Amino acid sequence: MTDAASHATEMGRRTVLRTAGAVMVTGLVGGTPTDTLAAAQGTDAMSSAERNDAPLGTRLQGVQHFGLTVQNMERAYQFYTEVLGGTEVFRHGDFKGDGVQNTLLADQEIEANAREVNPRTIGVPDLRSGAQRLDVRFIQFDNMVLELLQYREADQPMGSARSFAEPVERMSPAFPRMMHICFYVRDDVDFNKFIADLEAESSRRGMTQVRANRTVRVTTEAERKAAPRSANTNRVTEAPSDGWELIYCKGPEGEQLEFVKALGPVKKRFSDALAKRQQTITR
């Protein structure tokens, strides 16, 4: 990647960072953009010297994005933009070279050297020589950005359905280091219908991995499909999670997704925690 391209990429990332950071805290608590900007302005009252000596938390402005490495870029992109309605911020790709290899993969190369094995045997691509390439697409949701990443062979086109490495097969959320993406459903939405519509639309597009769990016990796919729609939503009534509604679902890449509502008491707990944090970082 040229110096000019690197600079453009960095400027693009900074723009997304500022945009997403400004709205990040509005999602779970129902705050307004004005409230959020006011909080941000409070932290901006610090001088650079004060900020650099302040606790680490006061140097942050929220979660900028979650990254998801995918096997099929076009399929994942279609799901997160056309099914879930995200908006593309920008895409960039064909990343290769020493700088990007060192930035993204140094720890894995060190591990391979310690094991005395070829880095490729533990899933480390060779971006350094350009044998493999990295492509990214950023997708904006209301209070979060999702980054889709695909590592591919150099002879494969951008957006290919073929990736450098095999997908991880053991996708249970119980495995340590397993992560999930959680989407916040609007308060007035019928959650049971939302899940049914999500599955139907995904199925129409051939995304057979998109399957939501049920709150009743099922042992086969046929039983899962036959479960009553009322079993789509888990409503929590026990404090401190009372007011929490959720369901776990697999995405088109087999990734773990969660869809939630935060209503009543649990919504207030998030709101109170946010207010406390804002008071802390604006002191």
Secondary structure, DSSP 8 states (H G I E B T S, - for coil): --HHHHHHHHHHHHHHHHHHHHHGGGTTT---HHHHHHHHHHHHTS-HHHHHHS-GGGG--S--EEEEE-S-HHHHHHIIIIIS--EEEEEEEEE-SHHHHHHHHHHHHHHHHHHTS-GGGGT---TTTTSEEEEEEEEE-SS-EEEEEEEEETTS-TT-S--SS---S---TTSTT---EEEE--TTS-HHHHHHHHHHHHHHTT-TT--B--SS---SHHHHHHS-GGGG-EE--STTSTTEEEEEEE-TTS-EEEEEEE-HHHHHHHHHHHHHHHHHHT-
